[in-house]
Amino acid sequence: MTGKVPSFSRGSTVSSTLLGYVALCLTLQVHRLVSAQFTVTGPDHPVTASLGGEAILPCHLSPRMSAENMEVGWLRSQDFEVVHLYRDGQDQYRGQMLEYQGRTEFLRDDITNGRVSLRIRDIRPSDNGPYVCFFQYSVFYEDALLELQVAGLGSDPVISVEGHQDGGIRVVCRSSGWYSQPEAQWRNLQGQILPSASENIDQEANGLFQAEIAIVITEKSNQKVSCYVRNPLLNQERKTAISLAETLRSDKESEKETLLSEREQEKAEYEAAKELGLTRAQGYAVDVTLDPDTANPKLVLSEDRKHVRWGDKRQDLPNKPERFDHCYCVLGAEGFAGGRRYWEVEVGDKTSWDLGVCRGSVRRKGQVTLSPEDGYWAVWLRDGRYQARTSPPTPLPVSVRPSRVGIFLDYEAGEVSFYNVTDRSHLFTFTDTFSGTLHPYFSAGYKAGGTNAAPLIICLVPAQAGGNLGP
């Protein structure tokens, strides 16, 4: 395209830029009478970038010439908003799209030969799509269309057994954190694709995809199967296998095994239900970090924002509105306004701690009351007693001391569940109606010293070991 577009040097708004582009089209025929001075070329194939990584969008002039005194920029082609702009020998950030601020870098090492690139850091799902790279000099304007394809591998599949169906055992495979939409399959030992009983691939609020696929395994069918989840854009996959040879039984065998007492049967069913609940929750594992701006000055956070402990003295920190000044607590940096999320915290031998979720709007100054009415859904340990902070508090019978606690938030269902990961038992579930953004909540306890001086540690969940990305 040859012609002159409205210069971004005037601090034009998005709407004025778009109107200018329309005006360009109306005057295009006039400018075509002027011989083009150059053309702009971008890559002849889409640029692929991984979630959380970076992308390089190159373009260059032909014939080779210096672009030091030109206006160079990248736009989102669907609305012509500014991703990055260079003019008068320097970067111009006025009018840049908010979602790209602090994430772009103009690479100009070879600008004297007309070769430039744009680096975009911390790649997000919203970065996916077409871009325009343009050069403008005097009345001459040329551009090229570029395509950025964002891709990301999700978590290792988690397989769970979920009861009987159609004369067999229903087995469900779940994996989350994918971009773009993945493909899911069941395969046998020979690699052949098996028919699934159901398949759901949903996009979460954070733009990432979650896959859930089920199969019914009968006594006569293959009893060892693998679940594959694949990103077709990257041509990479993750898989998990399961063998049910020892769990499938015929009706006659089942009848012979009813020698167990009623109490033993109930105990077995209860243990199976506990295992299923935690395994299902771990399939929604996300990466959680601590927000230092909310931390009480008596607390010390690790550099990776995964550990929090009591400090030797109160730190001299800015008294920000979001900082807790009385409660010895800190919030997670991640906020959740929908979906399902799970994380785990190592409490070790600490004698006092609080864990849970809270509304982002909770009171930060002065005394804090832990209750759902005040925006907190939390469980704590005090003086050897475990309680769910309901109104009034609910005592929790704990047979095995938890050294690690799991928290599962199901926003739409209005549930916050707590698990003793040490023996994989369910501790408690709050049921409520949520609104607004919820944040993970951590408290190092009500006093320092002894074993309580040890840190709370946000742990890597097994489902994350394969690279699960959080929303």
N, C-alpha and C positions, 0 to 999 in steps of 0.2 A: 504494500500500500504506500503510495507516494503522496506527500502533502504536508501541511503543517497542522499540528494539533494544538489545543490550548496549553500554554506553558504552565507547568506545576510551580514555577517560580512565584506565582501570584498567590500561593497558599489557597488554591481553589478547593472548594468542598467537593464531596463525592458527587452531589447532584450537578454542580456546575461542570465538573469533569465530564460527566455523562452527556450533558447538553452540548458541551464543546465537541464531543466525539460525534454526535449527530450532525453538528454544523460542519464537521470535517467531511462527512459523507456527501453533503450538499455541494461542497466546493471542490470535491475530488476531481471532477472533470477539468476544472480550470487548471489545477496544479499538475495534471498529467501533461500539460503542454510544456512544462519545464522538464528538461532531461534529468533523469534520476542520477544522483551523485554516488549512490551506494545501495547495496542490498544487505539485509540482515538474515543470518542463518542460525538456526538452533539445532539441537540434536535431532536425528532422523528417527528416533525411537523414544518411547517414554522413559523418563528417569525414575528408577525404583529406589525407594528409601524405606528404612525400617522404623517402626514406631520408637520414639525416644532417641533416635539417632539424628543424622543430619543429611541434607540433600544439597547437591550442587547443580544449579541451573545455568548452563553456559550458553552464550551466544556470541557471534562475531560479525564483523563487517567484511564485505567483499566489494571492491578490491581492498587489500590491506591498507589501512590508514589509521592515524592517531584519533582516538576518541576523547582525549583529555579535555578538550574544550567543547564537547558535545553534552547534550542532556541525555542521560541513559536511565532507564527504569524498567521495573517489572510490575505488571498489573495482574489482578485476577480477571480473567477475560470475560467472566459472566457478568460482571458489574463495573469493570474498569476502575476498581479501587486500587490505591497505591500500596504495593507490597514493599518496595524500596525505590528510592530516587537519588540520583547523582546529578549534580549541576554545579557550574562555576567552580569545578575542581574539588568539591567536597560533598559528603552525604547530606541529604535534606530530609529531616524527620517530621517536619510539619505536614500533617495530612496523612501520615502513615496509618494503615489499618491497626486498630488496637491489638488484635490477636497476633500481630507480627512484631510488635514493639519489643526490643531487647533480644530478638531471635534472629535477626538478619545481619549479614556482613557482605559488603561489596568488595569483590576480589578483583583488583586492577593491576596486578603485576605486569601484565602484557597489554595494557590499555593503549600503549603507543602503536601497537600493531592491530588495534581494533578488536582485541579479544578480552572479554570480561566474563565474570560469573557471579551468581548470587548464592551465598551459603545460607541455608535455613536450618537452625538448630532445633533440638527438642521436637522432632516431628510428631504431629498429632493427626488424628483421622480427618479433621477439618482441612488439613493442608492438601488433601487429595484433589486432583482435578487439573484443569488447563490454566496456563499462565501466558501472558504476552510480554515479550522482551522488546523494547523499542529504543531506537537512536533518533535524536533530532538535532539538526544543525541548520540554522537559519530557516529557510522555508522548506527544507527537505526532511522528510519523516519516513522511516521504514520500520517495520516490526516483524516478528516471527512468533509463531504459536508453539508453546512447549507443553508437555504433559508430565505431571508428577503423579506417580502411582505409589501410594502408601501401603505398606504391608507389615504384618506382625504375626509371629508365632504365639499361640496361646499356651496354656498349661498342659502338662502331661494328663492324659485322660484318667479319670477316677472311675472305677467300676464298682458297682454295688449290687447285691442281690436283694430284690424287693418282692419276694413272695411267689406264690403259685399263680399260674395263668394258663388256661387251655391245655391242661395236662402236663405242663412243664414248669420250669423255673423262669421267672421274669428277671432279666439282668439289664441294668441301665448303666450307660457310659456317659459321663459328663466332662466337658472341658470348656474353659472360659479364657477371655483375653485375646481373641483372634481379630485380625483385620487384614484383608476384607473378609467377606463371608466365606467360611470354610466348608469343606465337604467331609462327611462322616460316613464310615462304613464298618460293618462287621465282616471278618474274614476267618476262614478255618485254617487248619495247620498247613494246607496246601496253597494258601493264599487266595482261594476262591471267595468271591463276594457272597455273603449270606443275606437273605431277605430280613429286613428289620421289622419289628412289630410296630414301632412308631419312631418318628424323627421330628425334632424341633430345633431350628436354628434361629435364635432371636438376637436382636440388637439391643444392648443395654443402653442406659441413659448416657454413659460415657462414650458411646459410639462404637464400642468393641462388641464382638459377637460371642455368643455362648451356644455350644452345641450339646444336645441331649439326644441320644439314640438308644433304643431298647431292642432286645431280642428275647425270644422265648426258646429256651433250650430244653429239649425233651430227652427222655432216657435213650431213645433210638437215634437221636441226632448227635452231631459232633459235640463233645463235652468240653473241648478246649478251644476257645475262640479268642480273637484279638480285636480290639477296637482301634480303628485308625481315624485320626482327624488330620486333614490336609489343607494347606493353603495353596490353591492352584496357581496363584500369582508367583509365589516363590518356588513352587514345586517341591515343598518340604512338608514333612508330616511328623506327627508324634503318635505313639501307639502304646497300648497296655494290653496284656494278655491275662486270661483267667481260665482255670480248670475247675469244672464242677463234678468231676468223676466221683469224688467222695461225698458230695452233698446230695446227689440225685439218688433216690431210693424208690423202689416199686411200692405199690400199696401194701402188698403182703409183708414186705420187709418193714414197712412203717408200722403195721399192726403188731408185728413181733416185738418192736422196740418200744411199745407202750408200757413196758415194765417200770419205766421211770415213775416215780410218785408224782402226784399232781403238783406238789410244791416244787419239785425239781424241774418239771416241765415249765411252770410259770417263770422260774428263775432263768431257764434257758431262753425263753421268749423275751424276757426283760433284757437280758444281756445282748441278744440279737438286735433288739430295738435301739438300745444305747449305741451299739456299734454303727448301725445304719444312720442314726441321726448325726453323729459326729462325722462319719465318712461323707455324707451328703453335704454337710456344712463346709468341710475342707475343700470341696469342689468349687467353692466360691471365694477362695483365698485371694486377698489383695495385699499390695505392698503398703504398709502404714509407716509414717514417720512422725516425729514429734515437732510441734510448732514452738520454736523458742520464744516467740513474741507473747505466748500465753503463760509461760512457765513462771511459777513463784520464784522470787529471787533466792530462796534457800535451796533450790534444786539445781543440779548440775547435769547438763545434757552432753552426750558424746558427740564427736564431730559428725558421725554419720546419722545422728538424731534417732538412734535406735535404743539407747540406754538412758535412764534417768535415775539419779541417786540423790541422797541428801548431801549437801555441801558442808564444809567446815564452818562457814560463816555466810551471812547474808551478802549477796552480790549487789554491787552498785549498778543497777540496770534502769533504763528509762521506764517511768511509770506509765506505760501505754494503757489505753482504755481496755484492750483485750487481755492484759496481764492479770492473773490472780494475785492478790496481795495478802490474803489471809489463808485461804485454802492451799495446802501444799500439793498442788496438782498442776497438770499440763495437759493440753488437748492435742489430738492428732491434727496434722496439717491438712489431711484429706477430709473433705466434707461430702456427705452422701445425701442426696435428695430423692433417692429411689433405688430399686434393685436389691440384690442380695450381696452381702459382704461378710467376710470372715477373716479374723486375724488371731494370733496367739501371743501370749505374754508369759515369759519365764519369771515366776515369783520366787523360786528357790525356797530357802528356809526363812524368808522374811516373816516377821511376826505381825506385820500390819501393812495392809494395802487396800486400795479401791480400784476397781476396773469397771468399765461399761461404756455407755454412750450418753451424750447430752446434746441439747439443742445449741446451735451456734449463738443464740441470743441470751444464754443464761447470764445471770449476774456474776461479775468477775471480782467485785470489790466487797470486802467485809466478809461476814459469816456466810457460809454456803450450807444449805440444807439439801441432802441427797434424798430426793423423792421424785416420783414421776410428776407430781403436781408442780414441782419446781424445775422440771425439765431434765431430770437425771434418771437414768435406768441403770443402776449399778449394784454390784455385789462387793462385799468387803470382808476383811478378816480383822478382828479385834480381840485381843486377849484369848486367843485360841478358839474363838467362836466365829462361825461363818454366817452371814446374814444377807438376804436380799433386801435392798433398801426400799421396801414398800411402805405404806402407811396404814398400820404400824409395821415395823420390820418383821420379816419372815425368817425364822431360824432355819438353817440348812443342815440336815444330817449328812456328815461327810465321814465315810469309813476309811478312805485312803487320802492322806494329806496331798493336795495338788501342788506339784512343783511347777506345773505349766497350766494356764487357763486359756480356753478358747472362747471367743465371743463371736456370735453369729447374728447379724442384723438382716431381717427380712422386712424391708420398709413397707411394701404394699400390704403384707399380711399383718403388719403392726406388731411384730415380735422381735424381742431381743433375748437370745438364748445363751446360756453359759455352760461350758463343759469342763470337766476335770480331765485334761488330756492324759494325765498320768495313768489313770485306770479306765479312760475313755467313757466315763459316766456323765450323765446329764445332771447339772446342778440346779438350774432354775430357768424359767422362761417368763419374761414380762410380756403382757398383752396390752396393747394400747393403740391409739390412733395417732400417727405421726404427721407433722407438717413442717415445712421449712427444711433447713439443712441440719443434719446430725453429724457430730464429730466423735471419734474415739476419745475416751476419758481415762486418765491415768493419775493415781495418787500414790506417792511413795510412803504413805502412812502418816500416823499422827505423832510419831516421835522418832528421833534418830538414835543411833547407838546399837551395839551388838550386831546380831544378824540382820536387824532391820536397816542397817547402813548399806546393805547390799543393793545393787540396782535392780530396777524392773527392766527387762530386756524384751523388746519386740522381736519375735523369732521368725525364722524362715519356715513356712508351712510346707509339709511334704508336697502338696499339689503345686507349689511354686517352684520346686526344684528344677523343673524343666524350663523355666523362664516366664512364669505367669506375670502379666503386667497389671497392674491396678487400674480403676477408672479414673 
